[in-house]
Amino acid sequence: MRRGIVSSRKNNEVVRTKMATPNEKLADALQALKTLQDGGLRIFKSDEFSRLHRERLTRSGFLQEVIRGWQMSTGPQSQDGDTTLWYASFWEFCSLYCNDRFGREWHLSPEQSMLLHAEATAIPPQVIVNSPKGAGNNLSLLFGTSIYDLKTKQMPTREDLVEKNGLRFYTADAALVKVAEAFFQRSPIEAQIVLKSMRDVSAVLGRLLDGGHSAVAGRLAGAFRRIGKGEFADDILKTMKGAMYDVRETDPFDQNQQVSTLAVGGSPIVARLNAIWESQRQAVLDVFPAAPGLPSDTTEFMKSVEDIYKNDAYHSLSIEGYSVTPELIDRVRTGTWDPDVDQQDGKNRDALAARGYWQAFQSVKESVAEILRRAPAGAVVRKQHRDWYRELFGPSVAAGILKPSALAGYRNHPVYLRGSWHVPPRSEAVPDGMETLFDLLEKESEPAVRAVLGHWLIGYVHPYPDGNGRMARFLMNAMFASGGFPWAVVRVEDRSTYLAGLEQASVHMNVKPFAEFIAERTSWPMSKAL
């Protein structure tokens, strides 16, 4: 009998039926997955698939178990330890799981509500869910995350809750009244963002009065005054005392915490970047020496930049995962890399990246030369950073590796960083974020602060579809040039320390380790950087 054919006898006649091949069976399973994915979901209950479909998809790497009974859409290309897909699916899982277990009787904690209102993007290690059906259980999930269900006596009123993207959490004014004092010290930037988002104090004040929250009223009065909203603080104190409550103003923020008093409106990303800058700039100043000042011999300075190109290109591209040799960099620099003559040069991803880096480096050198002529560094980079980006990816577009739209500029899709708890802001926030970043660069008087915070916050906002690390290092060195600091090379062998410093800054709002790492690089003699 031929393979794949099943014979049976019907009415004394042999009937041959072709069996589905393994590929056809997998295709059927993939069609079932696609039907579910067409609804925009990445998380599914196991019983939404037949057992055979589920087993085939899991075995082939298209599904991954989150917990027993729940699956996550993935792909065969995913590597062990890659957090990207899970972090992209995390809040979706929380919503679907809680709806399945608690119905509509659940909501997130006041602390998590504050973080969501502040658009804090880092994935939390633990989410606390409040529900009358809670049992005090901690549900362990992928990559060290978890959900803890806290039993509460009753649900908040409808006026206290808001629902967004399937998540139920406190309104901003309700969260401010309910959040613990420790939150202001543990998450000062998020607290500032929510406080600054209050256009009127009436809603907060109404909750304070109805609940008789005299201690909370004193705390919020102190918080509003600390961020520069003294009129809100006065309204709270006068009204509460008028209602015969004994209120004593206290400041919930850590006294050593730098708190932004800038009157910031608009999107949370604007308030966030302003608060980050003001709270973290001193940490940079603490570890950097005074700027040497613009060099008297600009020709010699520019020669040092040119001399360091080869090593800078090797390390910067290697950090990003390109396999680039010094020989390839020499071919690009001397012009012997020629995609018109050698087809392999035109198709080689690493060679295209090296060529793009060389072109971008020339553009950055022009910016540095302008800065050395005393042009305002922040204004120069605001105007010319798009030129750097176009040069960086121009060769890949010309070779047909990337679509022409790749040169358009900022991303228009969400991104998740492999191995990082930090999730960059949504794409809609990127233009406001970048405008704010350039405003901060222009206002900042200290070159080291411009360099270190500028580098970090390019990665934090992650504005480009690709090349964010290279663009951040270009910006950093342009800002260093404005103070006469030497070009800082981040070596590929220091990649782990470098990324760990950025992770500390983006997730824990502690830029000091990153600043110390970069300060060490600027103090090295040129021979060591090479």
BABA-746472 format. One record per residue (C-alpha): x negated, y, z. Coordinates in steps of 0.05 Angstrom, whole numbers, m for minus. Layout:
<selo u="X" v="Y" w="Z"/>
...
# end
This chain:
<selo u="0" v="0" w="0"/>
<selo u="m26" v="69" w="m17"/>
<selo u="m43" v="115" w="41"/>
<selo u="11" v="165" w="59"/>
<selo u="68" v="121" w="31"/>
<selo u="118" v="86" w="76"/>
<selo u="157" v="29" w="47"/>
<selo u="226" v="7" w="70"/>
<selo u="280" v="m39" w="41"/>
<selo u="349" v="m14" w="26"/>
<selo u="401" v="m58" w="m9"/>
<selo u="344" v="m106" w="m27"/>
<selo u="306" v="m49" w="m62"/>
<selo u="239" v="m23" w="m40"/>
<selo u="244" v="52" w="m23"/>
<selo u="179" v="90" w="m18"/>
<selo u="177" v="155" w="22"/>
<selo u="116" v="200" w="22"/>
<selo u="90" v="215" w="93"/>
<selo u="71" v="287" w="109"/>
<selo u="m4" v="298" w="110"/>
<selo u="m38" v="327" w="173"/>
<selo u="m46" v="393" w="136"/>
<selo u="28" v="395" w="118"/>
<selo u="46" v="380" w="191"/>
<selo u="2" v="437" w="215"/>
<selo u="32" v="483" w="162"/>
<selo u="102" v="467" w="189"/>
<selo u="78" v="482" w="260"/>
<selo u="47" v="548" w="236"/>
<selo u="113" v="567" w="203"/>
<selo u="148" v="556" w="270"/>
<selo u="95" v="601" w="303"/>
<selo u="103" v="654" w="250"/>
<selo u="178" v="655" w="259"/>
<selo u="168" v="672" w="333"/>
<selo u="112" v="721" w="318"/>
<selo u="157" v="758" w="269"/>
<selo u="194" v="783" w="331"/>
<selo u="131" v="821" w="351"/>
<selo u="112" v="775" w="408"/>
<selo u="46" v="741" w="427"/>
<selo u="71" v="704" w="489"/>
<selo u="119" v="645" w="485"/>
<selo u="151" v="594" w="531"/>
<selo u="127" v="524" w="515"/>
<selo u="198" v="499" w="503"/>
<selo u="204" v="547" w="444"/>
<selo u="163" v="496" w="405"/>
<selo u="174" v="422" w="394"/>
<selo u="123" v="381" w="431"/>
<selo u="89" v="360" w="367"/>
<selo u="85" v="431" w="340"/>
<selo u="57" v="456" w="406"/>
<selo u="5" v="401" w="409"/>
<selo u="m18" v="413" w="337"/>
<selo u="m22" v="488" w="346"/>
<selo u="m61" v="481" w="411"/>
<selo u="m108" v="429" w="383"/>
<selo u="m122" v="473" w="322"/>
<selo u="m135" v="535" w="364"/>
<selo u="m72" v="575" w="347"/>
<selo u="m41" v="570" w="417"/>
<selo u="m73" v="574" w="485"/>
<selo u="m40" v="556" w="551"/>
<selo u="m34" v="614" w="600"/>
<selo u="m1" v="574" w="655"/>
<selo u="41" v="512" w="654"/>
<selo u="102" v="526" w="610"/>
<selo u="73" v="589" w="577"/>
<selo u="31" v="597" w="515"/>
<selo u="m8" v="654" w="482"/>
<selo u="m18" v="663" w="407"/>
<selo u="m91" v="660" w="390"/>
<selo u="m134" v="638" w="331"/>
<selo u="m187" v="586" w="314"/>
<selo u="m239" v="642" w="308"/>
<selo u="m232" v="660" w="382"/>
<selo u="m292" v="643" w="424"/>
<selo u="m294" v="616" w="495"/>
<selo u="m295" v="673" w="545"/>
<selo u="m266" v="723" w="495"/>
<selo u="m217" v="765" w="536"/>
<selo u="m192" v="806" w="477"/>
<selo u="m127" v="769" w="460"/>
<selo u="m109" v="759" w="533"/>
<selo u="m117" v="832" w="551"/>
<selo u="m76" v="850" w="489"/>
<selo u="m21" v="803" w="514"/>
<selo u="m27" v="816" w="589"/>
<selo u="31" v="865" w="600"/>
<selo u="75" v="827" w="552"/>
<selo u="65" v="764" w="594"/>
<selo u="80" v="801" w="658"/>
<selo u="145" v="827" w="630"/>
<selo u="169" v="761" w="600"/>
<selo u="148" v="720" w="660"/>
<selo u="181" v="766" w="711"/>
<selo u="245" v="770" w="670"/>
<selo u="247" v="694" w="665"/>
<selo u="235" v="684" w="739"/>
<selo u="271" v="744" w="771"/>
<selo u="321" v="766" w="719"/>
<selo u="327" v="842" w="726"/>
<selo u="312" v="841" w="800"/>
<selo u="239" v="861" w="799"/>
<selo u="195" v="922" w="793"/>
<selo u="122" v="939" w="797"/>
<selo u="90" v="969" w="860"/>
<selo u="86" v="1044" w="872"/>
<selo u="10" v="1041" w="861"/>
<selo u="17" v="1006" w="794"/>
<selo u="73" v="1054" w="775"/>
<selo u="25" v="1112" w="787"/>
<selo u="m28" v="1080" w="743"/>
<selo u="22" v="1069" w="687"/>
<selo u="47" v="1141" w="690"/>
<selo u="m25" v="1164" w="687"/>
<selo u="m37" v="1118" w="627"/>
<selo u="m94" v="1083" w="663"/>
<selo u="m114" v="1032" w="611"/>
<selo u="m158" v="983" w="650"/>
<selo u="m127" v="915" w="659"/>
<selo u="m115" v="905" w="734"/>
<selo u="m144" v="842" w="767"/>
<selo u="m78" v="835" w="805"/>
<selo u="m8" v="861" w="792"/>
<selo u="39" v="865" w="851"/>
<selo u="112" v="853" w="832"/>
<selo u="167" v="870" w="882"/>
<selo u="231" v="829" w="882"/>
<selo u="284" v="804" w="930"/>
<selo u="269" v="736" w="899"/>
<selo u="195" v="741" w="914"/>
<selo u="161" v="687" w="955"/>
<selo u="93" v="716" w="971"/>
<selo u="58" v="673" w="918"/>
<selo u="m4" v="692" w="879"/>
<selo u="m1" v="666" w="808"/>
<selo u="m71" v="657" w="779"/>
<selo u="m77" v="674" w="705"/>
<selo u="m132" v="676" w="653"/>
<selo u="m199" v="711" w="664"/>
<selo u="m189" v="726" w="738"/>
<selo u="m122" v="762" w="732"/>
<selo u="m61" v="746" w="774"/>
<selo u="10" v="766" w="793"/>
<selo u="30" v="770" w="866"/>
<selo u="105" v="769" w="879"/>
<selo u="122" v="808" w="942"/>
<selo u="190" v="796" w="974"/>
<selo u="230" v="859" w="985"/>
<selo u="298" v="867" w="1019"/>
<selo u="332" v="903" w="962"/>
<selo u="321" v="935" w="895"/>
<selo u="310" v="1011" w="890"/>
<selo u="366" v="1053" w="862"/>
<selo u="373" v="1061" w="787"/>
<selo u="349" v="1133" w="793"/>
<selo u="283" v="1109" w="824"/>
<selo u="263" v="1064" w="766"/>
<selo u="244" v="1072" w="693"/>
<selo u="235" v="1017" w="641"/>
<selo u="182" v="1022" w="587"/>
<selo u="154" v="967" w="542"/>
<selo u="192" v="916" w="582"/>
<selo u="162" v="937" w="648"/>
<selo u="203" v="963" w="707"/>
<selo u="168" v="1013" w="751"/>
<selo u="180" v="1075" w="795"/>
<selo u="192" v="1143" w="764"/>
<selo u="133" v="1190" w="775"/>
<selo u="167" v="1230" w="830"/>
<selo u="191" v="1167" w="866"/>
<selo u="121" v="1136" w="861"/>
<selo u="89" v="1198" w="891"/>
<selo u="135" v="1193" w="951"/>
<selo u="124" v="1118" w="961"/>
<selo u="51" v="1109" w="945"/>
<selo u="3" v="1100" w="1004"/>
<selo u="m46" v="1154" w="1023"/>
<selo u="m104" v="1108" w="1006"/>
<selo u="m85" v="1112" w="933"/>
<selo u="m108" v="1185" w="929"/>
<selo u="m178" v="1164" w="952"/>
<selo u="m181" v="1099" w="912"/>
<selo u="m153" v="1127" w="847"/>
<selo u="m163" v="1203" w="851"/>
<selo u="m162" v="1215" w="776"/>
<selo u="m96" v="1178" w="766"/>
<selo u="m67" v="1215" w="826"/>
<selo u="m88" v="1282" w="796"/>
<selo u="m57" v="1265" w="729"/>
<selo u="11" v="1248" w="759"/>
<selo u="10" v="1309" w="804"/>
<selo u="m8" v="1354" w="745"/>
<selo u="48" v="1323" w="703"/>
<selo u="100" v="1351" w="751"/>
<selo u="133" v="1411" w="717"/>
<selo u="177" v="1425" w="777"/>
<selo u="174" v="1402" w="849"/>
<selo u="250" v="1395" w="858"/>
<selo u="255" v="1321" w="844"/>
<selo u="198" v="1304" w="892"/>
<selo u="226" v="1352" w="944"/>
<selo u="296" v="1321" w="940"/>
<selo u="268" v="1252" w="956"/>
<selo u="228" v="1279" w="1014"/>
<selo u="288" v="1314" w="1044"/>
<selo u="337" v="1256" w="1035"/>
<selo u="288" v="1206" w="1063"/>
<selo u="263" v="1250" w="1120"/>
<selo u="191" v="1238" w="1097"/>
<selo u="156" v="1292" w="1138"/>
<selo u="88" v="1258" w="1138"/>
<selo u="91" v="1245" w="1062"/>
<selo u="113" v="1317" w="1052"/>
<selo u="51" v="1342" w="1088"/>
<selo u="7" v="1296" w="1047"/>
<selo u="37" v="1317" w="980"/>
<selo u="34" v="1391" w="999"/>
<selo u="m41" v="1382" w="1012"/>
<selo u="m50" v="1344" w="947"/>
<selo u="m14" v="1397" w="905"/>
<selo u="m55" v="1452" w="938"/>
<selo u="m120" v="1414" w="925"/>
<selo u="m106" v="1411" w="850"/>
<selo u="m88" v="1485" w="846"/>
<selo u="m12" v="1481" w="850"/>
<selo u="m5" v="1522" w="914"/>
<selo u="65" v="1545" w="897"/>
<selo u="89" v="1472" w="898"/>
<selo u="55" v="1462" w="965"/>
<selo u="89" v="1524" w="993"/>
<selo u="157" v="1503" w="968"/>
<selo u="151" v="1435" w="1001"/>
<selo u="129" v="1463" w="1068"/>
<selo u="181" v="1519" w="1071"/>
<selo u="239" v="1475" w="1049"/>
<selo u="222" v="1417" w="1095"/>
<selo u="214" v="1464" w="1154"/>
<selo u="279" v="1499" w="1134"/>
<selo u="313" v="1431" w="1140"/>
<selo u="283" v="1425" w="1211"/>
<selo u="229" v="1375" w="1194"/>
<selo u="161" v="1381" w="1229"/>
<selo u="112" v="1381" w="1171"/>
<selo u="36" v="1387" w="1177"/>
<selo u="m3" v="1395" w="1113"/>
<selo u="m60" v="1346" w="1102"/>
<selo u="m106" v="1333" w="1043"/>
<selo u="m103" v="1260" w="1021"/>
<selo u="m163" v="1265" w="974"/>
<selo u="m232" v="1247" w="997"/>
<selo u="m266" v="1312" w="1017"/>
<selo u="m328" v="1293" w="976"/>
<selo u="m286" v="1279" w="914"/>
<selo u="m290" v="1330" w="859"/>
<selo u="m218" v="1348" w="842"/>
<selo u="m199" v="1385" w="779"/>
<selo u="m163" v="1451" w="791"/>
<selo u="m154" v="1464" w="716"/>
<selo u="m83" v="1479" w="695"/>
<selo u="m76" v="1422" w="646"/>
<selo u="m12" v="1407" w="609"/>
<selo u="5" v="1362" w="551"/>
<selo u="m13" v="1289" w="545"/>
<selo u="m44" v="1247" w="601"/>
<selo u="m108" v="1237" w="561"/>
<selo u="m121" v="1312" w="564"/>
<selo u="m113" v="1313" w="640"/>
<selo u="m152" v="1249" w="647"/>
<selo u="m214" v="1272" w="608"/>
<selo u="m215" v="1339" w="644"/>
<selo u="m210" v="1304" w="712"/>
<selo u="m264" v="1253" w="693"/>
<selo u="m311" v="1307" w="670"/>
<selo u="m303" v="1350" w="733"/>
<selo u="m308" v="1290" w="780"/>
<selo u="m369" v="1257" w="746"/>
<selo u="m415" v="1313" w="723"/>
<selo u="m449" v="1320" w="790"/>
<selo u="m469" v="1247" w="789"/>
<selo u="m507" v="1261" w="725"/>
<selo u="m541" v="1323" w="753"/>
<selo u="m562" v="1284" w="814"/>
<selo u="m605" v="1236" w="773"/>
<selo u="m631" v="1280" w="717"/>
<selo u="m688" v="1329" w="721"/>
<selo u="m678" v="1400" w="697"/>
<selo u="m675" v="1406" w="621"/>
<selo u="m743" v="1422" w="590"/>
<selo u="m709" v="1474" w="546"/>
<selo u="m711" v="1482" w="470"/>
<selo u="m780" v="1466" w="444"/>
<selo u="m825" v="1522" w="420"/>
<selo u="m851" v="1478" w="364"/>
<selo u="m788" v="1453" w="329"/>
<selo u="m829" v="1422" w="272"/>
<selo u="m864" v="1376" w="321"/>
<selo u="m799" v="1358" w="355"/>
<selo u="m766" v="1340" w="289"/>
<selo u="m827" v="1298" w="271"/>
<selo u="m818" v="1259" w="336"/>
<selo u="m746" v="1245" w="316"/>
<selo u="m768" v="1221" w="247"/>
<selo u="m822" v="1177" w="278"/>
<selo u="m773" v="1142" w="324"/>
<selo u="m723" v="1126" w="269"/>
<selo u="m748" v="1055" w="255"/>
<selo u="m744" v="1032" w="326"/>
<selo u="m680" v="1069" w="341"/>
<selo u="m646" v="1037" w="280"/>
<selo u="m671" v="967" w="299"/>
<selo u="m646" v="970" w="370"/>
<selo u="m581" v="1008" w="357"/>
<selo u="m559" v="960" w="301"/>
<selo u="m582" v="898" w="340"/>
<selo u="m540" v="920" w="401"/>
<selo u="m480" v="918" w="355"/>
<selo u="m495" v="847" w="332"/>
<selo u="m528" v="861" w="265"/>
<selo u="m587" v="818" w="245"/>
<selo u="m634" v="873" w="223"/>
<selo u="m709" v="865" w="216"/>
<selo u="m761" v="920" w="216"/>
<selo u="m777" v="898" w="144"/>
<selo u="m705" v="911" w="122"/>
<selo u="m707" v="979" w="156"/>
<selo u="m772" v="995" w="118"/>
<selo u="m740" v="975" w="52"/>
<selo u="m681" v="1021" w="66"/>
<selo u="m725" v="1079" w="86"/>
<selo u="m774" v="1072" w="27"/>
<selo u="m718" v="1063" w="m24"/>
<selo u="m736" v="991" w="m44"/>
<selo u="m667" v="969" w="m20"/>
<selo u="m628" v="975" w="m85"/>
<selo u="m558" v="945" w="m91"/>
<selo u="m556" v="964" w="m165"/>
<selo u="m615" v="919" w="m180"/>
<selo u="m609" v="865" w="m128"/>
<selo u="m538" v="838" w="m120"/>
<selo u="m555" v="808" w="m52"/>
<selo u="m572" v="878" w="m26"/>
<selo u="m503" v="900" w="m46"/>
<selo u="m468" v="843" w="m11"/>
<selo u="m511" v="836" w="51"/>
<selo u="m472" v="861" w="111"/>
<selo u="m534" v="874" w="152"/>
<selo u="m568" v="911" w="96"/>
<selo u="m507" v="954" w="85"/>
<selo u="m505" v="971" w="159"/>
<selo u="m579" v="989" w="157"/>
<selo u="m569" v="1033" w="96"/>
<selo u="m510" v="1067" w="130"/>
<selo u="m551" v="1079" w="193"/>
<selo u="m607" v="1111" w="153"/>
<selo u="m558" v="1157" w="117"/>
<selo u="m523" v="1175" w="183"/>
<selo u="m591" v="1187" w="217"/>
<selo u="m609" v="1238" w="163"/>
<selo u="m543" v="1274" w="176"/>
<selo u="m555" v="1273" w="251"/>
<selo u="m625" v="1302" w="239"/>
<selo u="m593" v="1361" w="202"/>
<selo u="m547" v="1372" w="262"/>
<selo u="m606" v="1369" w="310"/>
<selo u="m645" v="1419" w="268"/>
<selo u="m586" v="1466" w="271"/>
<selo u="m582" v="1457" w="346"/>
<selo u="m656" v="1473" w="353"/>
<selo u="m642" v="1538" w="316"/>
<selo u="m598" v="1554" w="377"/>
<selo u="m531" v="1537" w="346"/>
<selo u="m481" v="1515" w="402"/>
<selo u="m490" v="1440" w="407"/>
<selo u="m418" v="1423" w="422"/>
<selo u="m393" v="1465" w="363"/>
<selo u="m444" v="1434" w="316"/>
<selo u="m423" v="1363" w="334"/>
<selo u="m349" v="1380" w="331"/>
<selo u="m359" v="1404" w="260"/>
<selo u="m407" v="1352" w="234"/>
<selo u="m390" v="1286" w="269"/>
<selo u="m344" v="1265" w="212"/>
<selo u="m403" v="1273" w="165"/>
<selo u="m443" v="1225" w="208"/>
<selo u="m386" v="1175" w="206"/>
<selo u="m377" v="1178" w="131"/>
<selo u="m451" v="1166" w="120"/>
<selo u="m451" v="1108" w="169"/>
<selo u="m399" v="1069" w="130"/>
<selo u="m406" v="1098" w="60"/>
<selo u="m450" v="1040" w="34"/>
<selo u="m400" v="987" w="58"/>
<selo u="m343" v="1024" w="23"/>
<selo u="m384" v="1032" w="m41"/>
<selo u="m399" v="957" w="m40"/>
<selo u="m326" v="939" w="m31"/>
<selo u="m336" v="908" w="38"/>
<selo u="m291" v="961" w="69"/>
<selo u="m230" v="997" w="41"/>
<selo u="m239" v="1071" w="24"/>
<selo u="m190" v="1087" w="80"/>
<selo u="m244" v="1065" w="129"/>
<selo u="m276" v="1134" w="118"/>
<selo u="m213" v="1171" w="139"/>
<selo u="m236" v="1178" w="211"/>
<selo u="m199" v="1161" w="274"/>
<selo u="m165" v="1094" w="284"/>
<selo u="m90" v="1084" w="278"/>
<selo u="m84" v="1019" w="315"/>
<selo u="m96" v="992" w="386"/>
<selo u="m164" v="963" w="404"/>
<selo u="m188" v="915" w="458"/>
<selo u="m261" v="908" w="477"/>
<selo u="m290" v="839" w="483"/>
<selo u="m311" v="823" w="554"/>
<selo u="m288" v="890" w="582"/>
<selo u="m231" v="905" w="631"/>
<selo u="m226" v="974" w="599"/>
<selo u="m173" v="982" w="545"/>
<selo u="m182" v="1045" w="503"/>
<selo u="m124" v="1094" w="500"/>
<selo u="m68" v="1082" w="449"/>
<selo u="m84" v="1109" w="380"/>
<selo u="m32" v="1165" w="386"/>
<selo u="m75" v="1195" w="442"/>
<selo u="m140" v="1194" w="404"/>
<selo u="m135" v="1262" w="368"/>
<selo u="m117" v="1298" w="433"/>
<selo u="m172" v="1260" w="469"/>
<selo u="m226" v="1279" w="418"/>
<selo u="m205" v="1352" w="416"/>
<selo u="m209" v="1353" w="492"/>
<selo u="m277" v="1319" w="491"/>
<selo u="m305" v="1371" w="443"/>
<selo u="m276" v="1427" w="485"/>
<selo u="m312" v="1398" w="545"/>
<selo u="m377" v="1392" w="507"/>
<selo u="m373" v="1464" w="486"/>
<selo u="m357" v="1489" w="556"/>
<selo u="m411" v="1448" w="591"/>
<selo u="m475" v="1486" w="607"/>
<selo u="m520" v="1427" w="625"/>
<selo u="m549" v="1387" w="566"/>
<selo u="m557" v="1322" w="607"/>
<selo u="m483" v="1324" w="627"/>
<selo u="m463" v="1336" w="554"/>
<selo u="m506" v="1277" w="533"/>
<selo u="m487" v="1225" w="585"/>
<selo u="m413" v="1241" w="593"/>
<selo u="m406" v="1253" w="518"/>
<selo u="m435" v="1184" w="503"/>
<selo u="m391" v="1150" w="556"/>
<selo u="m327" v="1184" w="535"/>
<selo u="m336" v="1170" w="461"/>
<selo u="m335" v="1096" w="481"/>
<selo u="m278" v="1108" w="531"/>
<selo u="m233" v="1140" w="478"/>
<selo u="m260" v="1093" w="424"/>
<selo u="m235" v="1137" w="368"/>
<selo u="m264" v="1100" w="307"/>
<selo u="m243" v="1034" w="276"/>
<selo u="m317" v="1013" w="281"/>
<selo u="m384" v="1044" w="297"/>
<selo u="m364" v="1075" w="364"/>
<selo u="m429" v="1054" w="399"/>
<selo u="m473" v="1082" w="343"/>
<selo u="m434" v="1147" w="341"/>
<selo u="m438" v="1153" w="417"/>
<selo u="m514" v="1145" w="416"/>
<selo u="m520" v="1195" w="359"/>
<selo u="m479" v="1245" w="399"/>
<selo u="m519" v="1232" w="462"/>
<selo u="m585" v="1247" w="427"/>
<selo u="m559" v="1309" w="393"/>
<selo u="m538" v="1335" w="461"/>
<selo u="m606" v="1316" w="491"/>
<selo u="m640" v="1356" w="436"/>
<selo u="m601" v="1417" w="458"/>
<selo u="m640" v="1414" w="524"/>
<selo u="m707" v="1393" w="496"/>
<selo u="m701" v="1322" w="522"/>
<selo u="m734" v="1268" w="479"/>
<selo u="m693" v="1220" w="436"/>
<selo u="m669" v="1163" w="480"/>
<selo u="m673" v="1093" w="451"/>
<selo u="m628" v="1040" w="482"/>
<selo u="m664" v="974" w="471"/>
<selo u="m628" v="911" w="451"/>
<selo u="m661" v="873" w="509"/>
<selo u="m627" v="922" w="556"/>
<selo u="m558" v="911" w="526"/>
<selo u="m528" v="877" w="587"/>
<selo u="m551" v="933" w="634"/>
<selo u="m527" v="985" w="585"/>
<selo u="m458" v="955" w="577"/>
<selo u="m451" v="942" w="651"/>
<selo u="m464" v="1016" w="664"/>
<selo u="m410" v="1035" w="615"/>
<selo u="m362" v="985" w="646"/>
<selo u="m374" v="1015" w="716"/>
<selo u="m359" v="1083" w="688"/>
<selo u="m297" v="1065" w="648"/>
<selo u="m264" v="1017" w="697"/>
<selo u="m288" v="1043" w="765"/>
<selo u="m299" v="1116" w="747"/>
<selo u="m371" v="1112" w="771"/>
<selo u="m419" v="1140" w="720"/>
<selo u="m480" v="1139" w="765"/>
<selo u="m509" v="1071" w="743"/>
<selo u="m502" v="1091" w="670"/>
<selo u="m533" v="1159" w="683"/>
<selo u="m592" v="1127" w="719"/>
<selo u="m603" v="1079" w="661"/>
<selo u="m603" v="1135" w="610"/>
<selo u="m646" v="1180" w="653"/>
<selo u="m699" v="1126" w="656"/>
<selo u="m700" v="1122" w="580"/>
<selo u="m710" v="1197" w="572"/>
<selo u="m769" v="1195" w="620"/>
<selo u="m806" v="1140" w="582"/>
<selo u="m867" v="1159" w="540"/>
<selo u="m855" v="1150" w="465"/>
<selo u="m900" v="1089" w="462"/>
<selo u="m856" v="1051" w="512"/>
<selo u="m792" v="1069" w="474"/>
<selo u="m825" v="1039" w="412"/>
# end
